[in-house]
Amino acid sequence: MLRDIVVHVDSTPEASSRLGYAAGLAALHQAHLTALHIRRPPVIPADVTGTSVAATVIALQHEAEEERAGLARKLVDEVSARYGLPIEWREAEGSANDLLNLHGYYSDLIVIGQSPLGIDLRPPVGPDAGRVIVTSGRPVIVVPKECPYTTFGQQILIAWKASAPAARAVADALPLLQKAHGVTVLEVTQDPVANRIAGADISTHLSRHGVKVTVEPFVAPDDQAFPLIQSRAMDIGADLIVMGGYGYPRLWEAVLGGVTRQMLGAMFQPVLFSH
């Protein structure tokens, strides 16, 4: 059961859809929702360190962070009123990735927004989705930048692969799968012989948990897995994709799995990742 959900909130335009999606999930599962706002610590340029200008720089940064926090808090109050749902407000200052992980340890699910991949010279305003997936130890739903959040897991596509991350993702998503109207298991394999039973074992396991499952095996090379997942998700009207998040915590930037990286860069539906 989902009883605790934590969602990252900030003052960006994307925060509204992310918070609305998290609130919809919390209402559906009668879960406690915590909105976590993370303030960036002040940064003092080296050329003003130790001068009287440093205090002014710090004061200006604190003022800007106070304004951002006020906008985020206003958004939380609006969503809370819209859903008739109490939302706990939390603030912390420091590393967005580390703090979200810390608060996520005491939750069933973390909800964050899509973040850009590759080199970005702008200072980050929120957690990095790829890093949180492989370091938090919790299931993470990443919400795309534009998400209408009209439904919350009614049609779910499982991008299955016989692996530990995928098995963990299915287990973590079980409360969502049990409430879904329909669940499709898609497994992409390169072996046409194995294709006859691809996805059958995990589907049998889920059916024993009362999940209504449709199996869709595909024979295709690995580089076709991502477009197949996206295409089928759109065809069936999936409002959530469940998949393993592949990567290594110490070197996550360099070795984030291919399909994981592609999904984070070009997602159209919320995606639940587990590592």
N, C-alpha and C positions, 0 to 999 in steps of 0.2 A: 504494500500500500504506500501511496505517496502521502506523507504527513508534513514534510518540511521542504519548501522550495526557496531557494535564494536566487534573486535576479539582480544583475548589475544595472544600475541606473546612473545616468549622467544628464547633462544638459543638451546633448546633441539631438537633432531631429529624429534620428532612428530610435531613440529611447522610448518613444511613445508606443510604437508597435511592439517592441520587445517587452515592455512592461504590461501592455494589454494582453499579449500572448501568455505571459506568466500568470496574470490574474485569471484568465480564462481557465488555464490548467488547474490553478488552485481552487477555483470555484467548483469545477467539475469533480475534483477529488477530495473536496472539503479539507484542503491542506492549508497549513500556515504559510504565509508568504512574507518573506523578508526582502526589502529593497535595500541593497547595499550601495552607498555612494562613496567613492574613494577620492579623497583630495590629493592632489599632487603636492609633495613637499616643496618648499621654496628652493630655487636654484640661484646661487649668487655667482655672477660672472667673475672670472679670475681677476680681471683688471680693476674691480671695485672691492675685492675682498679686503677687509681691514680698514676701509674708509667709511666716512659718514654716509656715503651714497648707498652702502650695503643695506642699511636700515630702511631706506626709502624703497629700495628694490624689493625687500622682503614684504614691506607693508603693501605695496602695490600688488604683489602676487597673492598675498592673503586676501586682499579685497576682491581680486578676480575670482579666487576659489570660493569665497563667500557668496558671490553672485551666482556662480555655477551651482552651488549647493542649493541656493534658494529656488532656482528654476527647476532643479530636479525634484525638490521636495514638493513644489507646487504641482508638478506632473503626477507624483505619487498620490497626492490628495485628490486630484481629479479622477484618476483611475479607481481609487478606492471608493469614491462616491458613485461612479458609474456602475461598478459591479456590486455595490453594497457589501464590499469585502474589506475587513480590516487588514491593513498592510503595515508590518513593522518597519520602521525607518531606522537605518544604521548608517553612521558615518565613520570613516577611518582614513588615516593619512599614511601614505607610503606607496610601495610597489603594488600596482593593480593586480598583477598576476599572483603575487605571494598572498595578498590579503584576501583575494577571492578564493584561493585554495584554502586558506585558514578558516574562513567562514563556511566554506563548502564542506569541510570535514563533518560538520554537524547538521548536514541537510541530506535529503534523499536525491536532490536534483539541483543542478546549477543551470541557470538560463543566462546566456550572454549574446552579444550581437556579433555579426560577421565583421571580421577585421581584415584589412588588406594584407596580402602576401607579398613577399619580396622586399626590396629596399624602399623605405619611406623616410625621407629626411625630416618630416614633421614630427614633433614630439608626440608620443602616443597619449591618447586621452582615456584609454580603457585597456582592459586585459587583452592579451593576444590569444585568440581562440585556439590555435594549434598548440600553444604551450599549455593552456589550461587543460585541454583534452588529455594530454599525455602525462601531466604532473598532478592533477587534482585528486585522483583516486575515486572520483565520483562520476556518474553519468552527466553529460553536458549536452543541453539542447542549444544549438547555435541558430539564432533567428536571422534570416536575411535582412538586408537593409530596408527592403520594402516588403512588408508582410501584412496582409489584411486581417489575419487572425480571426476569421469568422467561425472556424471550426477548430477543434483541438483534439486531433488524433482519432477522427472518425474513420478515415481510410489510411492505413499505414502500409508502407512498403518496407520490407526487411531486405537489405542488400546482404545476402548471406554468403559467408565463406567459412569453411570448416577450420576455424582458428580460435585462439583464446580471446582476442578482442571482440570478435563477432559473437561468440558465446556469451561473453560478459554483457554485451550490449542487449542481447535478447533477454537475458535474465533481468537486467536493470529496467528494461522497458515493459516487463510483464504486467505491471498495473495498468499501463496504457493499452497494451494489446488486449487485455481482458475486457476493457470497456469499448474497444473499437467496433464499428459496424462491420468492417472487413479488414483482413490482413492478407497481404500478398507476399510470399517468400520468393525472391528472385535470386537464383544462383547462376553465375556465369562460369562455365567450365570449358577447357580446351579439349577435353576428352569426350568424344561422342558416345563411348560405351558408358562412361560414368554418368553421362547426361540422362540416362534412363531413370536414375534414382536421385539425381541432384536435387537437394532441398527436401527430400522425402523424410529423412531422419529428424531434422529439426521441426518439420511440420507435424510429425507424429508426436513429438515431445510437447509442442505447443497445444495440440488438440487435447492432450491429457490434462491441460490446465484450463480447458474450456474456451480456447481461442479458436475462432472460425478462420480457417486458413485455406488459401488457394496457392498452389505451387506453380511456379513458372521457371523451368530450367532453360538455359540458353547455351548453345555451343558457340563460343566466340573467343578470340584472343584476348589477353589481359588488357590490351590498350583500348578495347571496345567496351570494357566494363562500365566506365563512367557514363558515356553517352547512352548506353542501354538502361542504366539505372534512372537517369533523368528522363529519358523518353517514356519508360513504363510508368514512372511516377506521375507524369502529366497525363498519360493515357487513362489511368485509373482514377485520376483526381485525388491522388494522395496528398494529405495535408501534414504528413510527417514521414520522414525516412529514418530508419533505424540501421545503424551500421557500426562496425568496429572502427576505432580510431587508431591508425597504425603509425608508430614512431617510437623514438627512444628518448626518455626524459633528458639525458645529458647532452644529446646531440640533435634535439628535436628539429632545429632549423634546417639541418643538412639532410636528415633522413626521414622526414615526415613522409608517410606512405603516399604512393602516386595517386590513388583514388581519393584518399583523404585530402590531399593538397588540392586536387581538382575540385572536389566538392566544396571546400572552404572558399575557393576562389570564384565559383560560379554556381551558387545555390539559388534555387527558386522556392524551395519549401524549407520549413524548419527541419533540422536534422539532429537526431539524438546519436551522439558518439559515446562510446565507452572504450577505455584502453585497458 
